[in-house]
Amino acid sequence: MKSDRLLSILLLLQTRGRVPARELADRLEVSVRTIYRDIEALSASGVPVYAERGRHGGIELLAGFRTDVTGLTADESRALFVLAAQGAHAALGLDAALGSALRKVMAALPAPYRPAAEVASRRILVDATRWKGGPQKAVDLEVLQDAVFADRRLRLRYRHSGEREVRTYTVDPYGLVAKAGVWYLVADRRAQPRLFRADRVRSARLLDDPVRRRSGVELADVWEVLRRQVEERPAGIEVTVRVRRDRLDLFQRMTASSLTELPDGEGDEEWVTARLSYPFVPAARQLLAFSDSVEVLSPPEVRAELAAAARSVTELYRAAAGERD
């Protein structure tokens, strides 16, 4: 609705200062022409807003103008009290601040909306942590936060997955992202977007140099590029298996991140066929956990890998039994 859009424009200008018309149009999913019409409507209603042309121009409120907007709707008030997992706020040292902020918001809410907001906070919980994710290492985000908020460059000592060597990088941070309970630093290295998992950072040091971000690029833009790179990474080894039906539920839970096709859970046959994707052949050793309840049908190199691994385990325990005898 136009009234909601006008309020959104007012709040964005009050928060951000000067904002290009194109950015407002993109955020509100309308045309630039519509934005200029909305600015005229705000001006006609007494809001001191003006547009400045040129390369560095934009739309801005008159200096010193503030408005206190408290007209939250019932749905907006409930939405504010549907909280994400407290672990995210604790990692940033913001648990106490969040609680204080929400108490202030509750006090400012229209009286009829307060009971619904309180019920929402007690009845709905968003927990971003995966099941069976294993114990999470404690992550010290203090230095990373300092760099993000102080707009400073960072010197990282970082260990990549599967590597023993610790590498050193100088990066320009955009911000931090919590993804399914895991924290990532989003940064540029030599003007190229990079993703650093926080629990693999061995040490981090702020540099005196100011951050060198690409002009006009925000955290959300870089995260979208990196997220797509991960999610659209070409598939590795496609594996076809047969699974005993009575183990299908457990199989699905334990291989969820690798499953690409799973049959219907109902039926009379003892075995069902499923398909998985692994980044490389040795990763399929995960299937050994199911013993004789899962058989790899293809490709031959995965069957050979699992057979070799099974022989190694057999020889290990046979030798141990011989030593005891």
C-alpha positions as a Markdown table, in Angstrom:
| # | Residue | x | y | z |
|---|---|---|---|---|
| 1 | Met | 0.0 | 0.0 | 0.0 |
| 2 | Lys | 1.1 | 3.6 | -0.7 |
| 3 | Ser | 0.9 | 4.7 | 2.9 |
| 4 | Asp | 3.2 | 1.8 | 4.0 |
| 5 | Arg | 5.6 | 2.7 | 1.2 |
| 6 | Leu | 5.7 | 6.4 | 2.2 |
| 7 | Leu | 6.4 | 5.4 | 5.8 |
| 8 | Ser | 9.2 | 3.1 | 4.7 |
| 9 | Ile | 10.7 | 5.9 | 2.7 |
| 10 | Leu | 10.6 | 8.2 | 5.6 |
| 11 | Leu | 12.2 | 5.7 | 8.0 |
| 12 | Leu | 14.9 | 4.9 | 5.5 |
| 13 | Leu | 15.8 | 8.5 | 5.0 |
| 14 | Gln | 15.7 | 9.2 | 8.7 |
| 15 | Thr | 18.1 | 6.3 | 9.3 |
| 16 | Arg | 20.4 | 6.5 | 6.3 |
| 17 | Gly | 20.5 | 10.2 | 5.5 |
| 18 | Arg | 20.9 | 10.7 | 1.7 |
| 19 | Val | 19.8 | 7.7 | -0.3 |
| 20 | Pro | 19.8 | 7.4 | -4.2 |
| 21 | Ala | 16.4 | 7.1 | -5.8 |
| 22 | Arg | 17.5 | 3.9 | -7.5 |
| 23 | Glu | 18.3 | 2.3 | -4.1 |
| 24 | Leu | 15.0 | 3.3 | -2.7 |
| 25 | Ala | 13.2 | 1.9 | -5.8 |
| 26 | Asp | 15.1 | -1.4 | -5.5 |
| 27 | Arg | 14.4 | -1.8 | -1.8 |
| 28 | Leu | 10.7 | -1.1 | -2.1 |
| 29 | Glu | 10.3 | -3.0 | -5.5 |
| 30 | Val | 8.9 | 0.0 | -7.4 |
| 31 | Ser | 10.1 | 2.2 | -10.3 |
| 32 | Val | 12.2 | 5.3 | -9.8 |
| 33 | Arg | 9.4 | 7.3 | -11.2 |
| 34 | Thr | 7.1 | 6.0 | -8.4 |
| 35 | Ile | 9.7 | 7.0 | -5.8 |
| 36 | Tyr | 9.8 | 10.6 | -7.1 |
| 37 | Arg | 6.0 | 10.7 | -7.0 |
| 38 | Asp | 6.1 | 9.4 | -3.4 |
| 39 | Ile | 8.6 | 12.2 | -2.5 |
| 40 | Glu | 6.2 | 14.8 | -4.0 |
| 41 | Ala | 3.4 | 13.3 | -1.8 |
| 42 | Leu | 5.6 | 13.5 | 1.3 |
| 43 | Ser | 6.6 | 17.0 | 0.6 |
| 44 | Ala | 3.0 | 18.0 | 0.0 |
| 45 | Ser | 2.1 | 16.6 | 3.4 |
| 46 | Gly | 4.7 | 18.8 | 5.2 |
| 47 | Val | 7.7 | 16.5 | 5.3 |
| 48 | Pro | 10.8 | 18.5 | 4.5 |
| 49 | Val | 12.3 | 16.2 | 1.9 |
| 50 | Tyr | 14.2 | 17.1 | -1.2 |
| 51 | Ala | 16.0 | 15.5 | -4.2 |
| 52 | Glu | 19.5 | 16.4 | -5.3 |
| 53 | Arg | 20.6 | 15.5 | -8.8 |
| 54 | Gly | 24.0 | 14.5 | -10.0 |
| 55 | Arg | 26.5 | 11.7 | -9.6 |
| 56 | His | 26.5 | 12.0 | -5.8 |
| 57 | Gly | 22.9 | 13.1 | -5.5 |
| 58 | Gly | 20.0 | 11.4 | -3.8 |
| 59 | Ile | 16.9 | 12.0 | -1.7 |
| 60 | Glu | 17.3 | 13.5 | 1.7 |
| 61 | Leu | 15.4 | 15.0 | 4.7 |
| 62 | Leu | 16.2 | 18.5 | 5.8 |
| 63 | Ala | 18.9 | 18.5 | 8.4 |
| 64 | Gly | 17.6 | 18.1 | 12.0 |
| 65 | Phe | 14.2 | 16.8 | 11.0 |
| 66 | Arg | 13.1 | 13.8 | 13.0 |
| 67 | Thr | 9.8 | 12.0 | 13.4 |
| 68 | Asp | 8.7 | 9.5 | 16.1 |
| 69 | Val | 6.8 | 6.8 | 14.3 |
| 70 | Thr | 5.1 | 4.4 | 16.8 |
| 71 | Gly | 2.2 | 3.2 | 14.6 |
| 72 | Leu | 3.1 | -0.5 | 14.6 |
| 73 | Thr | 0.5 | -2.9 | 13.3 |
| 74 | Ala | -0.5 | -6.1 | 15.2 |
| 75 | Asp | 1.5 | -8.3 | 12.8 |
| 76 | Glu | 4.6 | -6.0 | 13.0 |
| 77 | Ser | 4.5 | -6.1 | 16.8 |
| 78 | Arg | 4.3 | -9.9 | 16.8 |
| 79 | Ala | 7.1 | -10.2 | 14.3 |
| 80 | Leu | 9.5 | -8.2 | 16.5 |
| 81 | Phe | 9.0 | -10.8 | 19.3 |
| 82 | Val | 9.7 | -13.9 | 17.3 |
| 83 | Leu | 13.3 | -14.3 | 18.4 |
| 84 | Ala | 16.1 | -16.2 | 16.8 |
| 85 | Ala | 18.2 | -18.6 | 18.8 |
| 86 | Gln | 19.8 | -16.8 | 21.7 |
| 87 | Gly | 23.2 | -18.3 | 20.8 |
| 88 | Ala | 23.5 | -15.8 | 17.9 |
| 89 | His | 23.1 | -12.8 | 20.2 |
| 90 | Ala | 25.3 | -14.3 | 22.9 |
| 91 | Ala | 28.2 | -14.8 | 20.4 |
| 92 | Leu | 28.0 | -11.1 | 19.7 |
| 93 | Gly | 27.7 | -10.1 | 23.3 |
| 94 | Leu | 24.2 | -8.7 | 22.7 |
| 95 | Asp | 21.9 | -10.9 | 24.8 |
| 96 | Ala | 21.4 | -8.2 | 27.5 |
| 97 | Ala | 21.1 | -5.4 | 25.0 |
| 98 | Leu | 18.5 | -7.4 | 23.0 |
| 99 | Gly | 16.4 | -8.0 | 26.2 |
| 100 | Ser | 16.6 | -4.4 | 27.1 |
| 101 | Ala | 15.6 | -3.3 | 23.6 |
| 102 | Leu | 12.6 | -5.6 | 23.5 |
| 103 | Arg | 11.4 | -4.4 | 26.9 |
| 104 | Lys | 11.5 | -0.8 | 25.5 |
| 105 | Val | 9.6 | -1.8 | 22.4 |
| 106 | Met | 7.0 | -3.6 | 24.5 |
| 107 | Ala | 6.5 | -0.5 | 26.6 |
| 108 | Ala | 6.0 | 1.6 | 23.4 |
| 109 | Leu | 3.5 | -0.8 | 21.8 |
| 110 | Pro | -0.1 | 0.2 | 21.6 |
| 111 | Ala | -1.8 | -1.4 | 24.7 |
| 112 | Pro | -4.1 | -3.8 | 22.6 |
| 113 | Tyr | -1.0 | -5.3 | 20.9 |
| 114 | Arg | 1.0 | -6.1 | 24.0 |
| 115 | Pro | -0.7 | -9.5 | 24.9 |
| 116 | Ala | -0.3 | -10.8 | 21.3 |
| 117 | Ala | 3.4 | -9.8 | 21.2 |
| 118 | Glu | 4.1 | -11.5 | 24.6 |
| 119 | Val | 2.3 | -14.7 | 23.5 |
| 120 | Ala | 4.4 | -14.7 | 20.2 |
| 121 | Ser | 7.6 | -14.5 | 22.2 |
| 122 | Arg | 6.5 | -17.6 | 24.3 |
| 123 | Arg | 4.9 | -19.7 | 21.6 |
| 124 | Ile | 7.3 | -19.3 | 18.6 |
| 125 | Leu | 11.1 | -19.9 | 18.6 |
| 126 | Val | 13.4 | -19.9 | 15.7 |
| 127 | Asp | 16.4 | -22.2 | 16.3 |
| 128 | Ala | 18.9 | -21.9 | 13.4 |
| 129 | Thr | 21.1 | -24.8 | 14.7 |
| 130 | Arg | 21.1 | -28.0 | 12.7 |
| 131 | Trp | 20.2 | -31.4 | 14.2 |
| 132 | Lys | 23.2 | -33.8 | 14.5 |
| 133 | Gly | 25.5 | -30.9 | 13.8 |
| 134 | Gly | 28.0 | -32.1 | 16.3 |
| 135 | Pro | 29.5 | -30.0 | 19.1 |
| 136 | Gln | 30.3 | -26.4 | 18.0 |
| 137 | Lys | 33.6 | -24.9 | 18.8 |
| 138 | Ala | 33.6 | -21.8 | 20.8 |
| 139 | Val | 34.1 | -18.8 | 18.5 |
| 140 | Asp | 35.6 | -15.5 | 19.6 |
| 141 | Leu | 34.0 | -12.9 | 17.4 |
| 142 | Glu | 35.2 | -9.9 | 19.3 |
| 143 | Val | 38.1 | -8.9 | 16.9 |
| 144 | Leu | 36.0 | -9.7 | 13.8 |
| 145 | Gln | 33.2 | -7.5 | 15.2 |
| 146 | Asp | 35.7 | -4.7 | 15.9 |
| 147 | Ala | 36.9 | -4.8 | 12.3 |
| 148 | Val | 33.4 | -4.8 | 10.9 |
| 149 | Phe | 32.1 | -1.9 | 13.0 |
| 150 | Ala | 35.3 | 0.2 | 12.9 |
| 151 | Asp | 35.8 | -0.3 | 9.1 |
| 152 | Arg | 39.3 | -1.6 | 9.5 |
| 153 | Arg | 41.3 | -4.2 | 7.6 |
| 154 | Leu | 42.0 | -7.5 | 9.2 |
| 155 | Arg | 45.0 | -9.8 | 9.2 |
| 156 | Leu | 43.8 | -13.4 | 9.6 |
| 157 | Arg | 45.6 | -16.7 | 10.3 |
| 158 | Tyr | 43.2 | -19.3 | 8.8 |
| 159 | Arg | 43.1 | -23.0 | 8.4 |
| 160 | His | 41.0 | -24.3 | 5.5 |
| 161 | Ser | 39.0 | -27.5 | 5.8 |
| 162 | Gly | 41.1 | -30.6 | 5.1 |
| 163 | Glu | 44.4 | -28.7 | 5.4 |
| 164 | Arg | 47.0 | -28.7 | 8.2 |
| 165 | Glu | 48.7 | -25.6 | 7.1 |
| 166 | Val | 47.6 | -22.3 | 8.5 |
| 167 | Arg | 47.5 | -19.5 | 5.9 |
| 168 | Thr | 47.7 | -15.7 | 6.4 |
| 169 | Tyr | 45.4 | -13.3 | 4.6 |
| 170 | Thr | 44.8 | -9.6 | 4.7 |
| 171 | Val | 41.1 | -9.0 | 4.1 |
| 172 | Asp | 38.5 | -6.2 | 3.8 |
| 173 | Pro | 35.5 | -7.2 | 5.9 |
| 174 | Tyr | 31.9 | -6.4 | 4.9 |
| 175 | Gly | 30.2 | -8.1 | 7.9 |
| 176 | Leu | 29.3 | -11.3 | 9.8 |
| 177 | Val | 26.7 | -13.9 | 8.8 |
| 178 | Ala | 25.2 | -16.6 | 11.0 |
| 179 | Lys | 24.2 | -19.5 | 8.8 |
| 180 | Ala | 22.5 | -22.5 | 10.5 |
| 181 | Gly | 24.3 | -21.8 | 13.7 |
| 182 | Val | 27.7 | -21.3 | 12.1 |
| 183 | Trp | 29.3 | -17.9 | 11.9 |
| 184 | Tyr | 31.1 | -16.6 | 8.7 |
| 185 | Leu | 33.2 | -13.6 | 8.0 |
| 186 | Val | 32.3 | -12.1 | 4.6 |
| 187 | Ala | 35.2 | -10.1 | 3.2 |
| 188 | Asp | 37.1 | -9.1 | 0.1 |
| 189 | Arg | 40.7 | -10.3 | -0.5 |
| 190 | Arg | 42.4 | -8.4 | -3.3 |
| 191 | Ala | 38.9 | -7.1 | -4.3 |
| 192 | Gln | 37.5 | -10.6 | -4.7 |
| 193 | Pro | 34.7 | -11.9 | -2.4 |
| 194 | Arg | 35.8 | -14.6 | 0.1 |
| 195 | Leu | 34.0 | -16.5 | 2.9 |
| 196 | Phe | 35.9 | -17.4 | 6.1 |
| 197 | Arg | 34.3 | -19.7 | 8.6 |
| 198 | Ala | 34.8 | -18.1 | 12.0 |
| 199 | Asp | 35.7 | -21.3 | 13.9 |
| 200 | Arg | 38.6 | -21.9 | 11.5 |
| 201 | Val | 40.2 | -18.5 | 12.2 |
| 202 | Arg | 43.3 | -19.2 | 14.3 |
| 203 | Ser | 44.0 | -15.6 | 15.1 |
| 204 | Ala | 42.8 | -12.2 | 13.9 |
| 205 | Arg | 44.4 | -8.8 | 14.2 |
| 206 | Leu | 43.1 | -5.3 | 13.4 |
| 207 | Leu | 45.3 | -3.3 | 11.1 |
| 208 | Asp | 45.6 | 0.5 | 11.1 |
| 209 | Asp | 44.5 | 0.7 | 7.5 |
| 210 | Pro | 40.9 | 1.6 | 6.7 |
| 211 | Val | 38.8 | -1.0 | 5.0 |
| 212 | Arg | 38.9 | -1.0 | 1.2 |
| 213 | Arg | 35.4 | -2.2 | 0.1 |
| 214 | Arg | 34.2 | -2.0 | -3.5 |
| 215 | Ser | 32.2 | 1.1 | -4.1 |
| 216 | Gly | 28.4 | 0.6 | -3.8 |
| 217 | Val | 28.7 | -3.0 | -2.6 |
| 218 | Glu | 27.0 | -4.1 | 0.6 |
| 219 | Leu | 27.2 | -7.1 | 2.8 |
| 220 | Ala | 23.9 | -8.6 | 1.4 |
| 221 | Asp | 25.3 | -8.3 | -2.1 |
| 222 | Val | 28.6 | -10.1 | -1.3 |
| 223 | Trp | 26.8 | -12.8 | 0.7 |
| 224 | Glu | 24.4 | -13.5 | -2.2 |
| 225 | Val | 27.3 | -14.1 | -4.6 |
| 226 | Leu | 29.1 | -16.4 | -2.1 |
| 227 | Arg | 25.9 | -18.2 | -1.2 |
| 228 | Arg | 25.2 | -19.0 | -4.8 |
| 229 | Gln | 28.7 | -20.2 | -5.4 |
| 230 | Val | 28.4 | -22.7 | -2.6 |
| 231 | Glu | 24.8 | -23.8 | -3.4 |
| 232 | Glu | 25.4 | -24.0 | -7.2 |
| 233 | Arg | 28.7 | -25.7 | -7.0 |
| 234 | Pro | 28.9 | -28.5 | -9.6 |
| 235 | Ala | 27.9 | -31.9 | -8.3 |
| 236 | Gly | 30.7 | -34.3 | -7.6 |
| 237 | Ile | 30.2 | -38.1 | -7.6 |
| 238 | Glu | 26.6 | -39.3 | -8.1 |
| 239 | Val | 26.0 | -42.5 | -6.1 |
| 240 | Thr | 23.1 | -44.9 | -6.4 |
| 241 | Val | 22.4 | -47.1 | -3.5 |
| 242 | Arg | 19.8 | -49.6 | -2.3 |
| 243 | Val | 18.6 | -49.3 | 1.3 |
| 244 | Arg | 16.7 | -51.6 | 3.5 |
| 245 | Arg | 13.2 | -50.1 | 4.1 |
| 246 | Asp | 13.3 | -50.6 | 7.8 |
| 247 | Arg | 16.4 | -48.4 | 7.9 |
| 248 | Leu | 15.1 | -45.7 | 5.5 |
| 249 | Asp | 14.2 | -43.1 | 8.2 |
| 250 | Leu | 17.6 | -43.3 | 9.8 |
| 251 | Phe | 19.4 | -43.3 | 6.4 |
| 252 | Gln | 17.5 | -40.1 | 5.4 |
| 253 | Arg | 18.4 | -38.3 | 8.6 |
| 254 | Met | 22.1 | -39.2 | 8.5 |
| 255 | Thr | 22.6 | -38.5 | 4.8 |
| 256 | Ala | 20.3 | -35.5 | 4.4 |
| 257 | Ser | 23.0 | -33.1 | 3.2 |
| 258 | Ser | 24.0 | -35.6 | 0.4 |
| 259 | Leu | 20.6 | -36.9 | -0.7 |
| 260 | Thr | 19.4 | -36.0 | -4.1 |
| 261 | Glu | 16.6 | -38.5 | -4.6 |
| 262 | Leu | 14.7 | -40.6 | -2.1 |
| 263 | Pro | 11.8 | -42.9 | -2.8 |
| 264 | Asp | 8.4 | -42.8 | -1.1 |
| 265 | Gly | 8.6 | -44.2 | 2.4 |
| 266 | Glu | 5.7 | -46.6 | 1.9 |
| 267 | Gly | 5.7 | -49.9 | 0.1 |
| 268 | Asp | 6.1 | -53.6 | 0.6 |
| 269 | Glu | 9.5 | -54.3 | -1.0 |
| 270 | Glu | 12.4 | -54.9 | 1.3 |
| 271 | Trp | 14.9 | -52.7 | -0.5 |
| 272 | Val | 14.4 | -49.2 | -2.0 |
| 273 | Thr | 16.7 | -47.2 | -4.3 |
| 274 | Ala | 18.1 | -43.8 | -3.4 |
| 275 | Arg | 20.6 | -41.4 | -5.0 |
| 276 | Leu | 23.3 | -39.2 | -3.3 |
| 277 | Ser | 26.0 | -36.8 | -4.4 |
| 278 | Tyr | 29.4 | -36.6 | -2.8 |
| 279 | Pro | 32.2 | -34.1 | -3.5 |
| 280 | Phe | 34.8 | -36.9 | -3.9 |
| 281 | Val | 34.9 | -40.7 | -3.8 |
| 282 | Pro | 36.3 | -41.1 | -0.2 |
| 283 | Ala | 33.4 | -39.0 | 1.2 |
| 284 | Ala | 31.1 | -42.0 | 0.4 |
| 285 | Arg | 32.7 | -43.9 | 3.3 |
| 286 | Gln | 29.9 | -42.3 | 5.3 |
| 287 | Leu | 27.7 | -45.2 | 4.0 |
| 288 | Leu | 29.8 | -47.8 | 5.9 |
| 289 | Ala | 28.0 | -46.7 | 9.0 |
| 290 | Phe | 24.9 | -48.6 | 7.8 |
| 291 | Ser | 26.8 | -51.9 | 7.5 |
| 292 | Asp | 24.8 | -54.4 | 5.3 |
| 293 | Ser | 21.7 | -52.2 | 5.3 |
| 294 | Val | 23.0 | -50.1 | 2.4 |
| 295 | Glu | 24.6 | -51.3 | -0.8 |
| 296 | Val | 26.2 | -49.1 | -3.4 |
| 297 | Leu | 25.0 | -50.0 | -6.9 |
| 298 | Ser | 27.0 | -47.5 | -8.8 |
| 299 | Pro | 29.5 | -46.1 | -9.7 |
| 300 | Pro | 32.1 | -48.9 | -9.6 |
| 301 | Glu | 34.8 | -46.7 | -8.1 |
| 302 | Val | 32.7 | -46.0 | -5.0 |
| 303 | Arg | 32.0 | -49.7 | -4.6 |
| 304 | Ala | 35.7 | -50.4 | -4.8 |
| 305 | Glu | 36.4 | -47.6 | -2.2 |
| 306 | Leu | 34.0 | -49.0 | 0.3 |
| 307 | Ala | 35.2 | -52.6 | -0.3 |
| 308 | Ala | 38.8 | -51.5 | 0.3 |
| 309 | Ala | 37.8 | -49.6 | 3.5 |
| 310 | Ala | 35.9 | -52.6 | 4.8 |
| 311 | Arg | 38.9 | -54.8 | 4.2 |
| 312 | Ser | 41.1 | -52.4 | 6.1 |
| 313 | Val | 38.8 | -52.4 | 9.0 |
| 314 | Thr | 38.6 | -56.2 | 8.9 |
| 315 | Glu | 42.4 | -56.5 | 8.8 |
| 316 | Leu | 42.8 | -54.1 | 11.7 |
| 317 | Tyr | 40.5 | -56.0 | 14.0 |
| 318 | Arg | 41.9 | -59.4 | 12.9 |
| 319 | Ala | 45.4 | -58.2 | 13.8 |
| 320 | Ala | 44.3 | -56.9 | 17.1 |
| 321 | Ala | 42.6 | -60.2 | 17.9 |
| 322 | Gly | 45.8 | -62.1 | 17.0 |
| 323 | Glu | 47.8 | -59.9 | 19.3 |
| 324 | Arg | 45.5 | -60.6 | 22.2 |
| 325 | Asp | 45.7 | -64.4 | 21.5 |
